[in-house]
């Protein structure tokens, strides 16, 4: 099912739980990946993902930019390019709220 997969942490590394069976790690947690997929798309610059060089927003560039409507449009287009159905994108002074699903 799209939107479900292996979870990563805030440093974009796999979360490996310490579940052991016979001395082997068995725990890669599975869960809803839509928020983490959105975060990866927002964080990467266009051209930063080998799998799709046009995908990425480069959200750090929003600092000191007054064109919030343009940023909302870029975010919406990038998430839709990933296959997400975007309901809303709101940009506040210290946060970005995205309501999207696969």
C-alpha positions in Angstrom: 0.0 0.0 0.0 1.4 3.4 -1.0 2.2 5.6 2.0 3.3 2.7 4.2 6.9 1.6 4.5 10.1 1.5 6.5 10.5 4.5 8.8 13.4 6.8 9.2 14.5 9.1 12.0 15.0 12.9 12.0 18.5 12.4 10.6 17.1 10.5 7.6 18.6 7.2 8.9 16.8 3.9 9.2 15.2 3.2 12.5 16.5 -0.2 13.7 14.9 -1.5 16.8 16.9 -3.9 18.9 14.6 -6.9 18.4 16.8 -10.0 18.2 16.0 -13.5 17.2 18.9 -15.9 17.3 21.4 -13.0 17.5 20.1 -11.3 14.4 18.3 -7.9 14.3 14.8 -8.3 13.1 13.3 -4.9 13.6 12.7 -2.3 10.9 9.5 -0.6 12.0 6.8 -0.2 9.3 4.4 2.7 9.4 2.9 5.7 7.6 5.5 7.3 5.5 3.6 10.2 4.0 5.0 12.8 6.5 8.6 11.5 6.1 8.3 11.5 2.3 7.1 15.1 2.4 10.0 16.1 4.7 12.5 14.5 2.3 11.0 16.3 -0.7 11.0 19.6 1.2 14.6 19.3 2.4 16.2 18.3 -0.9 17.1 20.8 -3.6 15.8 20.2 -7.1 18.4 17.9 -8.6 19.4 16.4 -5.2 17.6 13.1 -5.6 19.2 10.7 -8.1 15.9 8.8 -8.6 14.1 12.0 -9.8 16.3 15.0 -10.5 13.4 17.4 -10.9 11.9 16.5 -7.5 12.7 18.7 -4.5 11.8 22.0 -3.0 15.0 23.3 -1.2 13.0 24.7 1.7 16.0 26.3 3.4 15.8 28.9 0.6 12.5 30.2 2.0 14.4 32.3 4.6 14.2 36.0 3.9 11.9 35.4 0.9 8.5 37.2 0.9 6.9 35.2 -1.9 5.0 32.7 0.3 2.4 32.1 -2.5 5.2 30.9 -4.7 6.5 28.6 -2.0 3.1 27.1 -1.5 2.8 26.5 -5.2 6.3 24.8 -5.3 5.5 22.6 -2.4 2.2 21.6 -3.8 3.7 20.8 -7.2 6.5 18.8 -5.8 4.3 16.7 -3.5 1.8 16.1 -6.4 4.8 15.0 -8.6 5.5 12.4 -5.9 1.9 11.2 -6.3 0.4 12.8 -3.2 -3.0 14.3 -3.2 -2.5 17.7 -1.5 -5.4 19.2 0.3 -3.7 22.3 1.9 -0.3 23.9 2.3 -0.1 26.6 5.0 3.1 28.5 5.7 3.3 30.3 9.1 6.0 32.3 10.7 7.7 29.3 12.3 6.0 26.3 10.7 4.6 24.7 7.6 1.5 22.6 7.7 0.7 20.2 4.9 -2.4 18.1 4.6 -1.7 15.4 2.0 -2.1 11.7 1.4 -1.4 9.1 -1.2 
